[in-house]
């Protein structure tokens, strides 16, 4: 959203009966690596016993109140830019089914662990007025909500979309998260697929292009 992280607290749920403390040390070291790369400081944290291991951070940062990028900030005539390739959900589903090629797994992990700090700085410097993430609701869900909140329509250039290696092929073989199917059902009333078939609808739903009235 255009902000800069300053400091963070670790939040940990750990199963001390099933997982060694040495592994927790590796998790915390990984978090420290991210903080160093992101230019912020971990100043403490909270740890609880939990049957299901969890790790995250509560981050405090700063942003000028006039420069906050929200999902209601699209303006007609703007270009939309994807900062990461699409297909993480397909590949993680393939991992669960033991169908994911090693190249796809490596590319998905690299994408998921790459920080958004550089993209944020470029967006702010370039005069962007809005942004959204592309997570569980896919691009159709998040971009659709962004268009609604901003009061604009969006034209998507399907052929320009970047995909992680193997994602399109896996989707064509039926490897698709259940959430993607539900996302498409929700978004059909908002989507003019422009002649794309069902498989392309899934791919088309992860879209970018430009905003218009």
N, C-alpha and C positions, 0 to 999 in steps of 0.2 A: 504493500500500500504506500510505498514511497518513504517509509521510515528507516531509521538507522538503529540497530540494536546496541544497547549500552552494557547491560549486565543481565545475568540469568540465574535462576535457582534450579538445581536438579530436582526432579520428582521421580522417585523410584518405588516400585512395588517389587519385592523380591521373595522368592520361595527358598528360604534358607535350608529347608529339609531336602530339596531336590536339586538345587543348583549351588555350585561352589562359590565362595566369596571371591576367589581369584577371577572367575568369569565376570562378576560384577565390576571388579577392578578394570577389566578390559572394556566393559561397556562405558564406564565413566571416563576412561582414557579416550575412547572414541568421541564422547561428547566434548571433551576438552579440545580434541583436534578440530571439531567443527567450530567451537567458540574461537579458537585461534584464527582459523581461516576466515571467520565472519567478523573478526575485529571486535568481539565483546568479551566480557569477563564473567566467569562463573564464580559467584560470591558465596555459595553455600547450597543448601538443599534440604530435602525431607525424604526419609526412607521409612517404609512400612513393610511388615510381613504381608505377603500376598500370594495365594496359590498360583496366580497367573502373573508371570513377570511383566513389568511395564517400565518403560523409561521415557521421559520427556523433559521439557524445560518450560518454566514460566519466564518469559523474556520481557524486560522493560527497555523501551527505546524512546526515540524522539522523532517528531516530524512537525514541520511547520503546518499550522492549522489550515492554511490556504492551499497546501500542496498535497493533501491526503488523497490518494488514489482509491476510489471505491468502485463498486460494480454498477453505480448509477451515473458514472462519469462519461459515458460514451457521447460523442457529438457527431452529428451528420457530417459526412465527408471525410471522416478519419479513416486511416488504415488500421487494420487489426494485425497484430504480430504475435505469433506463437514463439515462446522462448525455449520450448523443449519439444522434442518429437512425441508423437502420440503412440499409444499401444501398450502402456504399462499394465493396464487391467487384463488385456488379453494374454500377455506373457506371464503374469503372475498366476493366472488361471491355468495356463499350460504347465507351469512349475508344479502346481498342486496335482496335476494329472500325469506328471512325469513325461510330458510331451515337449518340453521346451528345449530347443537347441542351445548349446553352450553360448554361442555368439549372441543370441537373443537375451539370455539371462545376464550376461556381462553388460550388455548395452543398457538394459533396463535398470540394473543396479547403479550403473554410472549416472544415468539420468536422474534417478530418485535421490541420489546422494549429492548431486551437484547443487550448490547453493544458488539462491535467486538474487544474491546481493548485487552482482554485476548487472543483471537484467534490470533490477530496480533502479540502479544509478543511471543507466542509459535511458530508461523510461522517463525519469524525472528531468534529466538534462535535455531530453528531446521534446519536452513539453507535453507528455502524455497527460490525459485528464482522468483516466479510469483504468481499472484492471480487475481481473478475477483470477482465481486459481482453477485448474482443471483437475479435479479429484474424483470423488465417488459418483457424481452426477454426469460425468463425461462432458465433453465440450458442448453438446447439444443442450444439456441441462444448465450448465453454468453460463454459456453464451446466451441461451434463451432468456434466462433470468436477467442477465446484464442488459439485453435489449429491452426487455419489459421495463426494468427499473429506469433505464435511460430514455425511454420513449422514442426509440429508433428501430429501424429494421437493419438487418445485416445480410450482405451478399457474400457467399462463400466461394472461393476458388478451389474446387476440389483437387485439381491436378497439382496445386502448389503445396498441398499438405505434406509435412514430413512425418514419416512413420519409423518407429524402431525396427531394426532388421528382423524379419520373420513375422512381424505382427499381422500384416495383411494376409499372409499365407495361412497362418494359424486360424485367423478369423474365418477364412474361406473353408477351412476344415471343420468348422463348427465349434472351435474353442472360443467361447464368448462368456464373459461374466453374466450372471443372471441380472445384475443391476443394469447392464447395458441394454438388455431387452426391455426392462421396465422404463429406462430413460427414454428409449425410442417411442414407446407407447405414450408416454407423457408428452413428448415433444412433437408428435405427428401433426397436431392442430396448429403448431407454429411453423412447420417446416414445409417448404415447397421443394421437393427432392429433384425437380427439374429432369425427370426421366430416369433417375438412378433406380436400380432394382433394389431388392431387399438387402443384399449384402452391401451394396453401395450406400444404402440408407444408414447402415451402421457406421461406415467409414465417413460418410457425408456428415454424420452427426458430430464428428470431431472436426470442426470447421473454422476457417478464418478467411478474412477478405476485407470488406470495408463496410462502414455504417452509413445508413441513409435514412431519410424521412419516409 
